[in-house]
Amino acid sequence: MKDKDFISKHMGDAIMKVEAKNVIQIIIDNADVCKETSTLIELEFPPIYWTSCVVHILNLALKNTCATKNTKINNDTYKQCLISHKLLMMLPLLKTLLWTLYEIINVQ
């Protein structure tokens, strides 16, 4: 059964294989088990940035936006897409900041 423990073990093994310092970001599906997995991985490897798959988010948003009903949900989805876009634009800066903080903490 592929639960959070199963996925996080294999993710952790893969990270260790390539060394954590070489992993900047993990992108995974938005399923609940994947969100739970992200918590476990972030506890073990704090500087690794974890994001949901943007393609999946956009796919859900477009399906929702193209629906002729649920205009309140469509508006909320549009706002979430804007927030996701802004966050994606900040990733390079965030990555640099996280690794710098991680190195400072580990040197002391």
Order of alpha helices (4+ residues) and beta strands (2+ residues): alpha-beta-alpha-beta-alpha-alpha
